[in-house]
Amino acid sequence: MDLRNWQAKLKDKVKVQLKEGFLVALQAPTGSGKSLFSILVSLEVKDKVLYLVRTQNEIYPAYRETVRLGRRFSFIVGKTTACPLASEDVDPEDINCKYCELFTSTNVYVDQPPFSFLNKLKENGIKEGFCPYYSLFSSMEQAEVIAMTYPYIFIPRLRESLSLDLSQYVLIIDEAHNLDKVNDLDEVRLTHGTIEGAIKQSGNDTVKSHLDKLKSQVSKLVYPDEKYIKIDSPLTLDEDVLELFEEEYESIRDKMVKEKKIRKIYVGSILKFFKKQGQIFSYKGSLVKKEILSSVFTSFLNDEKVSVLLMSGTLQPKEYLEKVLGITRKIYYVDVEKEVKERITGTHDCFIASDVTSAFSRRGKEMWKKYASYLLKIYYQAKENVLSVFPSYSIMEDVMSLLSIPKFVEGERSNIEQVLNLKEKTLIAAVARGKLTEGIEITDKGKSLISDVILAGIPYPSIDDYFKMQADAIKRITKTDITDLVIRTQAVIAVKQAIGRAIRDPSDRVNVWLLDKRYETTWWKGKVNCFNPKKVRL
């Protein structure tokens, strides 16, 4: 196989570092071929690879590159996705395999793109009486590259359920800049809607009475703010009430399996919330319980017997990996473009607007009108689709409500397939660190169909109670104040990820519109390679 120049130059060096027990941190731009490179190198170090992705949408590139290398591929998805009897909104715990007639597995060989294969597997599972979920698990034994989402490895109970000897694998962690948020994977939520759903689903009047009391308690603790607000008031359920809820949960779960129609069991979500350890916050009208530090979930990466390759187009600096993620083992950090001293992917032209800002003190209707005017002008001059990225949902909704052009606005149920099916030039509105700013790839024969990227403000993380508690906890451990490091690093990554959505091929050239006067600093220009931007005004 013909390798790109950077791949050929760095292949042996990365392989040696992995063999010597270093955690390899690889930063390479989008569209540069890092997925193929990582799999190729890893298979020369060990016989098997676990390829970890943030979302199921990102499994396909691992399949594509494994096939190019002529190696055997498999993948694991959750019960919710693989069970042919379950609806999409169920929790994995809601699926009780004990009484299911599809409990047996069969030998499978993944010879199609993952989700086409899975759909076919689910159809055959119903017809032939086998379980797609457990059949995929059995296929791991023969596969050389196995793709799965983060929770299977980073959540301890799920990692233990796999019964894998991780020392036999190279762990490739794709989009590794997300590792400071792996604690989000194990968070649990309690909403007014969840309690209402449990009341409607329950057939026990005593259970309903306790649920009504709980709903009243929760309503006094939640706030609509789009930030984490620490809840100090105690929220507990008596042991006898929890036991009553458990009995109701098991009754509903068994009934659904027998009816061969598994749906979300709301009382199960309530039980999960009260059993989970962690700090409780209010966030956007719901209660969230989560761990404060991501290092609780990433600490196993420090085992030198486990070969680890982190990769991202926007990887955090080495200092961040050590202080924020708690990586204590030897790190070999390689920034590909700096290492080979050449540009290895597409490029962008920069424009900076100095008459708008998303700074909190300047927010309001007049500012949102200015942003809407910029978006309108940029949309009409754009050759292809336009991706506009906002710091928050509230800002996005306020600005986009002023526009009547063809648009797609990210929501809670948005997915990449909806974006891929756009029929005309569209203004795609997304939130930084949201569903559409990572993993989205709108291309035709490899070339990007996004010609312009707009940063409508600077996506600094919210300095809320959760952020402060995390910064304080890290400071106690490292004796270092990492607040500024985290704020700047997360904002830069969000901006670079947005730009990267439009650069999918070495020949791509995109217009980047930095719509905030704070981008005019030398620091920001250096971070996003915009040293000679064109200045624009309305």
LOTIVO-801306 format. One record per residue (C-alpha): y, z, x. Coordinates in steps of 0.2 Angstrom, whole numbers, plus 2048, in hexadecimal, padded with zeros to 3 digits. Each point is the difference from the previous one (the first is absolute). Example, Ala and Ser with C-alpha at 12.3 -4.5 7.8 and 13.67 -1.06 7.14 Angstrom:
2
7EA82783E 8117FD806 
//
This chain:
538
800800800 8117FB806 80B810802 8138017FF 809803810 8038137FD 7EE8027F9 7F97F9810 80B80A80B 7FD8117F8 7EE7FF7FA 7F8807810 80D80D802 7FE8077EF 7ED800801 80180A810 80B80D7F8 7F58027F1 7F180380B 80980D80A 80480A7F1 8127FC7FD 8067FE7EE 8087EF800 8107FD7F7 8047EE7FE 8107F97F9 8007EE7FD 80B7F67F3 7FA7FA7F0 7F87EF801 7FB802812 7ED8027FE 7FE812803 7F28027F3 7F57F3809 804807811 7FC8127FB 7EF7FB7F8 7FC7F580F 80480E80D 7F780E7F6 7F07F67FF 8007FF812 801813802 7F48057F3 7F37F77F4 8098067F0 8128017F9 80880A7F2 80F7F67FB 80C80C7F6 80D7F97F4 80D8097F6 7FD7F67F0 7F17F67F9 80B7F0800 800801813 7ED7FF802 8007ED7FF 8087FD812 7F280A807 7F37F57F7 8097F0805 800804813 7EF807800 7F97F07F9 80A7F680D 7F780A80D 7EF7FC7F9 7FD8137FD 7F88097F1 80D8087F4 7FF80D7F2 80C80B7F7 8018107F6 80B8037F1 80180F7F5 7F58047F1 80E7FC7F4 8017EE807 7EE7FD802 7F88077F0 7FD7F37F3 80180D7F2 811808805 8127FC7FB 80D7FE80E 8088117FD 7F180C802 7FF80C80E 7F17FE80B 7FA8127FA 8007F97EE 7F17F5804 7F080A7FF 7F27F5808 7F380D7FC 7FC7F97EF 8047EE803 7F37F37FE 8087F580E 7FD80E80D 7F57F580C 8077F580E 7FB7EF806 8027F7810 8107F6801 8087F480C 8137FD7FF 8027EE801 8107FD7F6 812808800 7FE8127FC 8068017EE 7F87EF7FB 7F0808807 8038107F7 8037F87EF 7F07F6802 7F7810805 80680A7F1 7FA7F27F4 7EF7FF809 7FF813800 8018007ED 7F37F27FE 7F480680D 8028137FE 806805811 81080A806 80D7F5809 808810808 7F0806808 7FA7EF804 8107FD80B 7FD811808 7EE7FA805 8077F0807 80A80A80E 7F080280A 7FF7ED804 8127FC801 80A800811 8118017F8 80280C7F1 8118017F7 80580F7F5 8108087FB 80880F809 7FA80E7F4 7ED7FD805 804805812 81080B7FF 7FB80C7F2 7F380B808 7F58027F0 7FE7ED7FF 7FE7FD812 7F180D800 7F97F77F0 7FE7F080B 7F480980C 8067F580E 7FF804813 8127FA804 7FC800812 7F67F07FD 80F7F67F9 8117FA806 80C8067F2 80E7F27FE 80E8087F5 80A7F27F9 8138037FB 7FF81080A 8128037FE 7FA8087EF 7F780E809 80E80C7FD 7FD7FF7EE 7ED8027FF 8028117F8 8077F67F1 7EE7F97FE 7FA8127FB 80E8057F5 7FD8047EE 80C7FE7F1 8038097EF 80A7F77F3 8058037EE 7F67F07FD 7F1807808 80080F7F5 8047F67F0 7F17F5805 7F580F802 8058077EF 7FC7EF7F7 7EF7FF809 7FA8117FD 7F68057F1 801813803 80E8097F7 80180E80C 8027F480F 80E7F77F6 8098117FE 7FF804813 8067EE804 80F8027F4 80581080A 7FE7F7810 80B7F27FA 80D80C7FC 7FF808811 8017F0809 80F7F97F6 80A80F807 7FC7FB812 8027EE802 8107F6804 8047ED7FE 8077FF812 7F87F380C 7FE80D80D 7F480E804 8068117F9 7F680F806 7F980B7F1 7FF812804 7FC8067EE 7ED8047FF 7F67F37F6 7EE8077FD 7F28007F3 7F480F7FD 7EF7FE806 7F98007EE 80C7F27FC 7FA7F580F 7EE8037FB 8047FA7EE 8087F1807 7F17FD80C 7F48007F1 80B7F47F6 8017F480F 7ED800802 7FE7FD7EE 80C7F17FF 7F97F9811 7ED8007FA 8057F87EF 8097F2809 7F17FC80C 7F48007F1 80C7F47F6 8027F5810 8138007FF 80880B80D 8138047FE 80C80C808 7FC8127FC 8118087FF 7FA812800 7F77FC811 8117FB807 8078117FB 7F1809808 8027F7810 813805800 7FB8137FF 7F27FF80C 80A7F780E 80880A80E 8127FC805 8128027FB 8067FB7EF 8107F57FE 8087F77F1 8027EE803 8077F37F4 7FB80A7F0 7EF806806 7F880E80A 7F97FB811 7F580B80B 7FD7FB812 7FE805812 81080180B 7F97F9810 7F77EF802 7F8808810 7F48097F5 7F87EF7FC 8037F7811 7F980E80C 7EF7F8801 8087F1809 80280C810 7ED800803 7FE7F580F 7EE7FB7FB 8087F67F1 8077F0806 8117FC7F7 80B7F17FF 8108027F6 8097F07FC 8107FC7F7 80F7F4801 80B80F7FF 7F780E809 809811803 804804812 7F480A80A 80B80F7FF 7FE7FF7ED 7ED7FE801 7FF81080B 80D80B7F7 7FF7FB7EE 7EE7FA7FE 7F980D80C 7F77F480C 7FC80A810 7F37F4808 8057F380D 80A7F27F8 8017EE807 80F7F97F7 8037ED801 80E7F77F8 7FA7EE801 8107F7802 80780B80D 7EF7FF809 7FF7ED801 8137FE801 8017F37F2 8027FE7ED 7F07FD7F8 8047FE7EE 80E7F87F5 812805801 80F8047F5 8137FE7FE 80A80F7FB 80F8037F5 8098107FE 80B8057F1 80D80E804 8078027EE 7F08087F8 7F6810804 7F280A7F8 808810808 7FE80E7F3 8138037FF 8047EE7FB 7F37FD7F3 8057FB7EF 8027F27F3 80D7F680B 7F580180F 7F17F97F6 80B7F27F9 8047FB812 7EE800805 7FB7F67F1 80D7F3805 7F97FF811 7EF7FE7F9 8057F27F5 8097F680E 7F180280B 7F47FB7F3 8097EF7FC 8017FB812 7EE805805 7F47F2803 7F180A7FA 7FC8127F8 80C80E804 7F9812804 80D80D7FD 7FB812805 8098107FA 800812806 7FA8067EF 7FA7FB7EF 8108077F7 80B7F580B 7F57F17FE 8008027ED 8138027FF 8037F180A 7F37F47F9 8058047EE 8107F7804 7F77F0804 7F97F27F5 7F87F480C 7ED7FE802 7FB811807 7F180B803 803812800 7F480C808 7F880D7F4 7F380D800 7F37F37FB 8067F280B 7F37F780B 8007F280C 7F77F47F5 80F8007F4 80B7FB80E 7F47F3807 8007F77EE 8137FE800 8047EE7FA 8127FE805 80C80680D 8028137FC 80A80F806 7F280D804 8078127FF 7F680D809 802812806 7FF804812 7EF808804 7FA7FA7EF 7F27F47FA 8087F0804 808803811 7EF801809 7F27F57FE 8097F37F6 7FD7EE807 8077F17F6 7FB7F180A 7FC7EE7FF 7F47FA80E 80580F80A 8137FD7FF 80A80D7F7 8077FC7EF 80D80E802 8107F9808 80C80E7FE 7FD813802 80E80C7F9 802812806 80A8077F2 805810809 7F880A80D 7EF8077FB 802811808 7F280C7F9 80680D7F4 805811808 7F880A7F3 7F68107FF 7F07F8806 8087F880F 808810805 7F080A7FF 7F77F380A 80E7FF80D 800813801 7ED801802 8007F380E 80E809809 7F5810800 7F27F7808 8097F580C 80F80B804 80A7F07FD 80C7FB7F2 7F97EF7FA 80C7FE7F1 80A7F2808 7F17F7807 7F78007EF 80F7FA7F6 8047F280C 7EE7FA803 7FC7FF7EE 80F7F67FC 7FE7F480E 7ED7FD7FB 8057FD7EE 80D7F3805 7F47F780C 7F28007F3 80C7F87F4 8057F280D 7ED7FE804 7FC7FB7EF 8097F0803 7F97FC811 7EE7FB7FF 7FF7F280C 8077FD812 80B7F27F8 80880A7F2 813803801 80780B7F3 8128067FB 802813801 80E8077F6 805812805 80A8067F2 807810806 80F80380C 7F680D809 7F57F2808 80F7FB80B 7FB80D80D 7F97FA811 7F180B7FC 7FB7F87F0 8047EE807 7F480480F 7F28077F5 7FF7F07F5 8057F380D 8117FC7F8 80B80080F 80B7F27FA 8018017ED 80B7F67F5 80C80B7F6 8017FC7ED 80B8077F2 8027FD7EE 
//
